[in-house]
């Protein structure tokens, strides 16, 4: 609720402001995974738009976000790290503010479908059976279903959620898309998802 005030408070050191951004985003994604229908999807999208504004306005934000992303990797911080690094990557590629906001929101939401997969499968040590992997491969479509249940008019978020496991050579899932069949934001999300993992 106080995001804009905190981000414009120059008495707070830049690294501390970035820790606040990362922490708030992590808590949002945690809420999202616990109950995607509790309004957390819309809150996550709003936060993503604010995070993009922060990255664009603060020249030190990129360096600080990368520092945190390198050192933290937990269940919920994966989505946050991918969103942060993906936003910076998209900015470097020349995406405009509107596209960056859709990209950031989509990446924060990209794994929401995993909330409908058993934690026994998600947290399994060792190799998954073919049946278990088939369930994992369903999480992009499950994620889109969850987003549609909220009734919000998502576009980039649907695309990124659905395409973040599609590979340029056509070997990905769920649809085996290749090359230009994969939306630019879907390709960015795939690269950064693999990079962070």
C-alpha positions as CSV (number, residue, x, y, z in Angstrom):
1,X,0.0,0.0,0.0
2,X,2.9,2.4,0.7
3,X,5.1,1.3,-2.2
4,X,5.2,4.6,-4.0
5,X,6.0,6.6,-0.9
6,X,8.8,4.2,0.1
7,X,10.3,4.2,-3.4
8,X,10.3,8.0,-3.5
9,X,11.8,8.4,0.0
10,X,15.4,9.4,-0.7
11,X,16.3,9.0,3.0
12,X,16.1,5.3,2.5
13,X,19.3,3.9,0.9
14,X,18.8,2.4,-2.6
15,X,19.9,-1.1,-1.5
16,X,17.4,-1.0,1.3
17,X,14.6,0.2,-1.0
18,X,15.4,-2.7,-3.3
19,X,15.3,-5.2,-0.4
20,X,11.8,-3.8,0.4
21,X,10.7,-4.3,-3.3
22,X,12.0,-7.9,-3.3
23,X,10.6,-8.7,0.1
24,X,7.1,-7.3,-0.8
25,X,7.1,-9.1,-4.1
26,X,8.1,-12.4,-2.4
27,X,5.3,-12.0,0.1
28,X,2.8,-11.3,-2.7
29,X,3.9,-14.5,-4.6
30,X,3.6,-16.5,-1.4
31,X,0.0,-15.2,-1.0
32,X,-0.6,-16.0,-4.6
33,X,0.5,-19.6,-4.2
34,X,-1.5,-20.1,-1.0
35,X,-4.8,-18.8,-2.6
36,X,-4.7,-17.5,-6.1
37,X,-8.4,-16.4,-5.9
38,X,-8.1,-14.2,-2.9
39,X,-7.4,-11.0,-4.9
40,X,-3.7,-11.8,-5.0
41,X,-3.5,-12.0,-8.8
42,X,-4.7,-8.5,-9.2
43,X,-2.4,-7.2,-6.4
44,X,0.5,-9.0,-8.0
45,X,-0.2,-7.4,-11.4
46,X,-0.4,-3.9,-9.7
47,X,2.8,-4.5,-7.9
48,X,4.5,-5.6,-11.1
49,X,3.5,-2.3,-12.8
50,X,5.0,-0.4,-9.8
51,X,8.1,-2.5,-9.9
52,X,8.7,-1.6,-13.5
53,X,8.2,2.1,-12.7
54,X,10.8,1.8,-9.9
55,X,13.3,0.1,-12.2
56,X,12.9,2.7,-14.9
57,X,13.1,5.7,-12.5
58,X,16.0,4.5,-10.3
59,X,19.3,3.9,-12.1
60,X,20.7,1.9,-9.2
61,X,17.6,-0.4,-9.0
62,X,18.9,-2.8,-11.6
63,X,22.2,-3.5,-9.9
64,X,20.6,-3.9,-6.5
65,X,17.9,-6.3,-7.8
66,X,20.5,-8.4,-9.5
67,X,22.6,-8.6,-6.3
68,X,19.6,-9.9,-4.4
69,X,18.5,-12.3,-7.2
70,X,22.0,-13.9,-7.2
71,X,21.9,-14.6,-3.5
72,X,18.3,-15.7,-2.8
73,X,16.6,-18.8,-4.1
74,X,13.5,-20.2,-2.4
75,X,10.2,-21.4,-3.6
76,X,8.6,-18.0,-3.8
77,X,11.7,-15.9,-4.7
78,X,12.1,-17.8,-8.0
79,X,9.2,-16.0,-9.5
80,X,10.4,-12.7,-8.1
81,X,13.9,-13.2,-9.4
82,X,12.7,-14.2,-12.8
83,X,10.4,-11.1,-12.9
84,X,13.2,-8.8,-11.8
85,X,15.9,-10.1,-14.2
86,X,13.3,-10.5,-17.0
87,X,12.2,-6.9,-16.6
88,X,15.9,-5.7,-16.8
89,X,16.5,-8.0,-19.8
90,X,13.3,-6.7,-21.5
91,X,14.4,-3.1,-20.8
92,X,17.8,-3.8,-22.3
93,X,16.1,-5.2,-25.4
94,X,14.2,-1.9,-25.8
95,X,10.7,-2.9,-24.7
96,X,8.4,0.0,-23.9
97,X,6.9,0.6,-20.5
98,X,3.5,-1.0,-21.4
99,X,5.3,-4.2,-22.6
100,X,7.6,-4.2,-19.6
101,X,4.6,-4.1,-17.2
102,X,2.9,-7.0,-19.0
103,X,6.1,-8.9,-19.0
104,X,6.8,-8.3,-15.3
105,X,3.3,-9.2,-14.2
106,X,3.2,-12.3,-16.5
107,X,6.5,-13.6,-15.1
108,X,5.4,-13.0,-11.5
109,X,2.3,-15.1,-12.2
110,X,4.0,-17.7,-14.5
111,X,4.0,-20.6,-12.1
112,X,0.6,-20.1,-10.5
113,X,-0.6,-23.4,-12.1
114,X,1.7,-25.3,-9.8
115,X,-0.7,-24.5,-7.0
116,X,-2.9,-27.2,-8.5
117,X,-0.2,-29.9,-8.5
118,X,0.6,-32.0,-5.4
119,X,3.5,-30.8,-3.3
120,X,4.7,-34.4,-3.2
121,X,5.4,-34.2,-6.9
122,X,6.8,-30.6,-6.8
123,X,9.2,-31.3,-3.9
124,X,10.1,-34.9,-4.9
125,X,13.8,-35.7,-4.5
126,X,15.1,-37.7,-7.5
127,X,13.7,-38.4,-10.9
128,X,10.0,-37.9,-11.6
129,X,8.0,-40.8,-13.2
130,X,6.6,-40.2,-16.6
131,X,3.1,-39.8,-15.0
132,X,4.5,-37.2,-12.5
133,X,6.3,-35.3,-15.3
134,X,3.0,-35.3,-17.3
135,X,1.3,-33.6,-14.4
136,X,4.1,-31.0,-14.1
137,X,3.8,-30.3,-17.8
138,X,0.2,-29.4,-17.2
139,X,1.0,-26.4,-15.0
140,X,1.1,-23.8,-17.8
141,X,-2.5,-24.6,-18.8
142,X,-3.6,-24.9,-15.2
143,X,-2.1,-21.4,-14.6
144,X,-4.1,-19.9,-17.5
145,X,-7.3,-21.5,-16.1
146,X,-6.6,-19.9,-12.7
147,X,-6.1,-16.5,-14.4
148,X,-9.3,-16.9,-16.3
149,X,-11.2,-17.7,-13.2
150,X,-10.4,-14.3,-11.8
151,X,-12.3,-12.7,-14.7
152,X,-9.6,-10.1,-15.3
153,X,-8.6,-9.1,-18.9
154,X,-5.1,-10.5,-18.9
155,X,-3.2,-10.8,-22.2
156,X,0.5,-10.9,-21.8
157,X,0.0,-12.7,-18.5
158,X,-1.9,-15.5,-20.3
159,X,0.7,-15.8,-23.0
160,X,3.7,-15.9,-20.6
161,X,2.0,-18.3,-18.3
162,X,1.2,-20.6,-21.2
163,X,4.4,-20.3,-23.1
164,X,7.2,-20.1,-20.5
165,X,8.2,-23.8,-21.2
166,X,8.1,-23.6,-25.0
167,X,11.5,-23.9,-26.6
168,X,12.7,-22.1,-29.8
169,X,13.4,-25.5,-31.4
170,X,9.9,-26.9,-30.8
171,X,10.9,-29.3,-28.0
172,X,9.0,-27.5,-25.2
173,X,5.5,-27.8,-23.8
174,X,2.5,-27.7,-23.6
175,X,2.1,-27.2,-27.4
176,X,5.5,-27.7,-28.9
177,X,5.6,-24.2,-30.4
178,X,8.7,-23.1,-32.2
179,X,10.5,-19.9,-33.4
180,X,8.1,-17.0,-34.1
181,X,5.1,-19.1,-33.0
182,X,6.3,-18.2,-29.4
183,X,5.5,-14.6,-28.4
184,X,8.5,-12.4,-27.7
185,X,7.5,-12.2,-24.0
186,X,7.1,-16.0,-23.9
187,X,10.7,-16.4,-25.3
188,X,12.1,-13.9,-22.8
189,X,10.3,-15.7,-19.9
190,X,11.7,-19.0,-21.0
191,X,15.3,-17.7,-21.2
192,X,15.1,-16.1,-17.8
193,X,13.2,-19.0,-16.1
194,X,16.0,-21.4,-17.2
195,X,18.7,-18.9,-16.2
196,X,17.3,-18.5,-12.7
197,X,16.7,-22.2,-12.2
